[in-house]
Amino acid sequence: MATPTPEERAGEAYAEAVAEAVQTSVMAVRLILAIADAVRRQQQKLAGKEDDLPDAGKAAAEASKEVATFLPPDIGAALMEGAHWPQLAQQLMALKRAGVDLEGMLPRVGEIAVTVRDQVAANAERVAREGTDEWAAALRQTLPAGPVREAILSSPAWPEMARTMATLDERGVDVRAILASAHEEGVGVDKAVARVLATAEVPTTSRDATLSYGPLTTGLDIPKNLDLGDRGRALRQLAIAPSENGRFTRMVREALPGAEREADLLVAARQWPLIAARMADMESKGQSIPEHLARLSEDTSWREGRLVQAANDVLRKPVGTPAGPGPKVSTAAARSTSSGVGPTKAAEKGAAPAAPGVAAHREAAPAVKGGKAR
């Protein structure tokens, strides 16, 4: 029997999440009907006229028509296929014989069931998304920018990789150490495949990477082949997950009330991925992004067409310092004073190895040993 591909396993995981959501909605229906039947029994008992439940077989046949008519197909089918269906059918028919209008009741029950189903599904999606984001952040903090990190985040198997990392982490495995070692292997694979494809040329610095030297990239991990012309690729190169990008976008809009147009222009700017990378770096250091962005309202010189620079300025300056344009930085000076990072042995040093093509603005620092990427 063939081993399922990562895409097939991801599809199975999604199907399981949907099935769980439907089953949870069925539990809600059972609860509502149980409560309704308890009320029926109590009323009849007080009147001394408590009826026995109808025959299970006849009740199931009659109730199935009501359920099929008034409940959503997926919830109705799950309800009738469950082990509790005979008892539920008896309760439904007992309610009908007692004078309850099922044509009015069941649609309301269906609305509740749909709400429960959608809430469970949304929660499962959120958990899956946040789990992926957590490990995207771990990649950003552990692996240097370069072909290996970009390949991981652009792979269709990335969600499955993130789930595997989460499982290993829950079992006490140092996932960061594994990533550091895997990075070295990935660099080797990248070079070997490039040689076969006759593309193993010395990587040259892209125009975007060259023009980005200076305040926009100081202290950030920027790949040598940065491609700001492709928004999706640039975000992957900088290890910014889609939901992280969306969250950073909302932060900017909330920081500029009444200036929605300007906020949208900032997010649409070519250099936006670099601003998002700055925010991600700040979050990893426990800094409050909203507090920094709030200072955009103190100095509105950004209305003169320098919103990208102004946003970067307030993010870089410590909270409490005046907002406003910072000193101009010479691109040539920034390049000449930046320290390059050479390859290291992750297994020997316990740090994430640097890859060929890492921009000079990456600052070498020991990787965090142990701990979780939470």
C-alpha positions in Angstrom: 0.0 0.0 0.0 1.4 3.4 -1.1 2.3 5.9 1.6 0.0 8.9 1.5 1.7 12.1 0.2 1.8 15.2 2.5 -0.9 16.8 0.4 -3.1 13.7 0.9 -2.4 13.7 4.6 -3.3 17.4 4.8 -6.6 16.7 3.0 -7.3 13.9 5.4 -6.7 16.2 8.3 -9.1 18.8 6.9 -11.7 16.1 6.3 -11.3 15.0 9.9 -11.7 18.5 11.2 -14.9 19.0 9.2 -16.3 15.6 10.4 -15.5 16.6 14.0 -17.3 19.9 13.5 -20.4 18.1 12.3 -20.3 15.6 15.1 -20.1 18.4 17.6 -23.2 20.0 16.1 -24.9 16.7 16.4 -24.1 16.7 20.1 -25.7 20.1 20.4 -28.9 18.8 18.7 -29.0 15.8 21.1 -28.6 18.2 24.1 -31.4 20.4 22.9 -33.8 17.5 22.2 -33.0 15.9 25.5 -33.8 19.1 27.3 -37.1 19.5 25.3 -38.0 15.9 26.1 -37.3 16.5 29.8 -39.7 19.4 29.8 -42.3 17.3 28.0 -42.0 14.6 30.6 -42.2 17.1 33.5 -45.3 18.8 32.2 -47.1 15.5 31.5 -46.0 14.1 34.9 -47.4 17.1 36.7 -50.7 16.6 34.9 -50.6 12.8 35.7 -50.6 12.0 31.9 -47.0 10.9 31.2 -46.9 9.0 27.9 -44.5 6.2 27.1 -42.1 6.7 24.2 -43.4 5.5 20.8 -42.1 2.4 19.1 -38.5 2.9 18.0 -38.9 1.5 14.5 -42.0 3.5 13.6 -40.6 6.6 15.3 -37.3 6.3 13.3 -39.2 6.1 10.0 -41.4 9.0 10.7 -38.7 11.2 12.3 -36.3 10.7 9.4 -38.7 12.6 7.1 -38.9 15.5 9.6 -35.1 15.6 10.0 -34.4 15.4 6.3 -36.8 18.2 5.6 -35.8 20.7 8.3 -32.1 20.1 9.2 -29.1 20.8 7.1 -28.1 17.7 5.1 -24.7 17.0 6.7 -26.0 17.4 10.2 -29.2 15.5 9.5 -27.3 12.6 8.0 -24.8 12.5 10.9 -27.7 12.5 13.3 -29.5 9.6 11.7 -26.3 7.5 11.3 -25.4 7.9 15.0 -25.9 5.2 17.6 -28.3 7.5 19.5 -30.7 7.9 16.6 -33.4 5.5 17.7 -33.7 7.3 21.1 -33.7 10.7 19.4 -36.4 9.6 16.9 -38.6 8.5 19.8 -38.0 11.8 21.6 -38.9 13.8 18.4 -42.1 11.8 17.9 -43.1 12.0 21.5 -42.7 15.8 21.3 -44.9 15.9 18.2 -47.6 13.8 19.8 -47.5 16.1 22.8 -48.4 19.1 20.6 -44.9 20.5 19.7 -44.7 22.0 16.2 -41.7 20.3 14.8 -41.9 22.4 11.6 -41.2 25.5 13.8 -38.8 23.9 16.2 -36.5 21.9 14.0 -35.4 24.9 11.8 -34.4 26.7 15.0 -32.5 23.7 16.2 -30.8 23.5 12.8 -29.7 27.1 13.1 -28.1 26.4 16.5 -26.4 23.3 15.0 -25.0 25.2 12.1 -23.6 27.9 14.4 -21.9 25.2 16.5 -20.5 23.4 13.4 -19.1 26.6 12.0 -17.6 27.7 15.3 -15.8 24.3 15.7 -14.6 24.4 12.1 -13.3 28.0 12.5 -11.6 27.1 15.7 -9.9 24.1 14.1 -8.7 26.3 11.2 -7.4 28.9 13.6 -5.5 26.3 15.6 -4.0 24.9 12.4 -3.1 28.3 11.1 -1.5 29.5 14.4 0.4 26.3 14.6 1.9 27.0 11.2 2.7 30.6 12.1 4.4 29.5 15.2 6.9 27.4 13.2 7.3 30.0 10.5 8.5 32.2 13.3 10.8 29.4 14.5 12.3 29.2 11.0 12.8 33.0 11.0 14.6 32.8 14.3 16.6 29.7 13.7 17.5 29.5 10.0 19.3 32.3 8.1 17.7 33.8 5.0 18.5 31.8 1.9 17.4 29.1 -0.4 16.7 26.5 2.3 14.3 28.7 4.3 12.5 29.9 1.2 12.2 26.3 -0.1 10.6 25.2 3.1 7.9 28.0 3.2 7.1 27.7 -0.5 6.7 23.9 -0.4 3.2 22.5 -0.7 4.2 20.1 2.1 4.9 23.1 4.5 1.6 22.6 6.6 2.6 18.9 7.1 6.1 19.9 8.1 4.7 22.4 10.6 2.4 19.8 12.1 5.4 17.4 12.4 7.4 20.1 14.2 4.6 20.7 16.6 4.3 17.0 17.4 8.0 16.7 18.0 8.0 19.8 20.2 5.1 18.4 22.3 7.1 15.2 22.9 10.1 17.2 24.2 12.3 17.2 21.1 14.5 20.2 20.5 13.1 21.1 17.1 15.4 24.1 16.6 18.4 21.8 16.8 16.9 19.6 14.2 16.2 22.5 12.0 19.8 23.8 12.3 21.2 20.4 11.3 18.6 20.0 8.5 19.7 23.4 7.2 23.2 22.2 6.6 21.9 19.2 4.8 19.6 21.4 2.7 22.4 23.7 1.7 24.3 20.7 0.5 21.3 19.5 -1.5 20.8 22.9 -3.0 24.5 23.0 -4.2 24.4 19.4 -5.5 21.2 20.0 -7.5 22.4 23.3 -8.8 25.6 21.6 -10.1 23.5 19.0 -12.0 21.3 21.7 -13.5 24.5 23.7 -14.3 23.3 26.8 -12.4 25.8 26.7 -9.6 26.9 30.2 -10.2 28.2 32.5 -7.5 25.0 34.3 -6.2 25.0 38.0 -7.0 23.3 40.6 -4.9 19.9 41.5 -6.3 19.0 45.1 -7.1 16.4 45.0 -4.3 18.9 43.8 -1.7 21.4 46.5 -2.8 18.9 49.3 -2.7 17.6 48.1 0.7 20.9 48.6 2.5 20.5 51.2 5.2 17.8 51.9 7.9 15.2 49.6 6.3 17.3 46.5 6.8 19.7 47.2 9.6 19.7 44.3 12.0 17.4 42.2 9.8 18.0 38.9 8.1 17.8 39.8 4.4 18.5 37.3 1.6 21.0 38.3 -1.0 18.5 37.6 -3.8 15.7 39.6 -2.2 12.8 40.0 -4.7 10.5 42.8 -3.7 8.9 42.7 -7.1 7.1 39.4 -6.1 5.2 40.2 -2.9 4.4 36.6 -2.0 8.0 35.4 -2.6 9.5 38.4 -0.7 7.3 37.5 2.4 8.4 33.9 2.2 12.1 34.9 1.8 11.6 36.9 5.0 9.7 34.1 6.7 6.5 36.1 7.2 3.4 33.9 7.3 0.3 35.2 5.5 -1.7 35.5 8.7 1.3 37.4 10.3 1.3 39.8 7.3 -2.5 40.3 7.8 -2.0 41.0 11.5 0.7 43.5 10.8 -1.5 45.2 8.2 -4.3 45.6 10.8 -1.9 47.1 13.3 -0.9 49.8 10.8 -4.5 50.6 10.0 -5.4 50.8 13.6 -2.5 53.2 14.2 -3.7 55.6 11.5 -7.4 56.2 12.2 -8.8 58.6 9.7 -5.8 58.0 7.4 -7.0 54.7 5.8 -5.8 55.7 2.4 -2.3 56.4 3.6 -2.3 53.1 5.6 -3.3 51.2 2.5 -0.5 52.9 0.5 2.0 51.8 3.1 0.9 48.2 2.9 0.9 48.4 -0.9 4.4 49.9 -1.0 7.1 47.8 -2.6 9.1 47.9 0.6 6.3 46.7 2.8 7.8 43.2 3.3 10.7 44.9 5.0 8.4 46.8 7.4 6.6 43.5 8.1 10.0 41.8 8.8 10.9 44.6 11.2 7.6 44.0 13.1 8.2 40.3 13.2 11.7 40.9 14.6 10.3 43.2 17.2 7.7 40.6 18.3 10.4 38.0 18.7 12.1 40.4 21.1 8.9 41.1 23.1 8.5 44.7 21.9 5.1 46.3 21.5 4.5 47.2 17.9 1.3 49.2 18.5 3.1 51.4 21.0 5.8 52.2 18.4 3.3 52.7 15.6 1.2 55.1 17.7 3.9 57.7 17.4 3.0 58.1 13.7 0.2 60.4 15.0 2.8 62.6 16.8 4.7 63.6 13.7 2.8 63.7 10.4 5.7 64.5 8.2 5.0 61.2 6.5 2.2 62.9 4.7 4.9 64.4 2.5 5.4 61.0 0.9 7.8 59.4 3.3 5.4 57.0 5.1 7.6 53.9 4.6 10.6 55.7 6.1 8.5 57.2 8.9 7.0 53.8 9.8 10.5 52.3 9.9 11.8 55.2 12.0 9.1 54.7 14.8 9.6 51.0 14.8 13.4 51.3 15.3 13.3 54.1 17.9 12.7 53.2 21.5 9.4 54.2 22.9 9.7 57.6 24.6 12.0 59.1 22.0 10.5 61.9 19.8 9.0 60.9 16.6 10.3 62.4 13.4 12.9 61.9 10.6 16.1 60.2 11.8 19.5 61.0 10.5 20.3 60.1 6.9 22.4 57.0 6.5 24.9 56.6 3.7 24.2 53.4 1.8 27.9 52.9 1.1 28.8 53.5 4.8 26.1 51.1 5.9 27.5 48.4 3.6 31.1 49.0 4.6 30.4 48.8 8.3 28.1 45.7 8.2 29.8 42.5 9.3 29.3 39.5 7.0 28.4 36.1 8.3 30.2 33.0 7.2 29.1 29.4 7.3 29.2 27.7 10.7 28.8 24.2 11.9 25.4 24.0 13.7 26.2 20.7 15.3 29.5 22.0 16.8 28.4 25.5 17.8 24.7 24.8 18.6 23.7 27.8 16.5 21.8 28.0 13.2 24.3 27.9 10.3 24.5 30.7 7.9 23.8 30.1 4.2 25.5 31.4 1.1 23.7 34.5 -0.1 22.8 35.9 3.3 22.9 39.7 3.3 25.5 41.4 5.4 22.9 42.9 7.6 22.2 39.6 9.3 23.7 39.7 12.8 25.2 36.5 14.1 23.8 35.3 17.4 23.8 32.0 19.2 20.6 30.0 18.6 18.3 29.5 21.5 19.0 26.1 23.1 16.0 24.1 24.0 12.7 25.8 24.8 9.6 26.0 22.7 8.9 28.3 19.9 5.8 29.6 21.6 
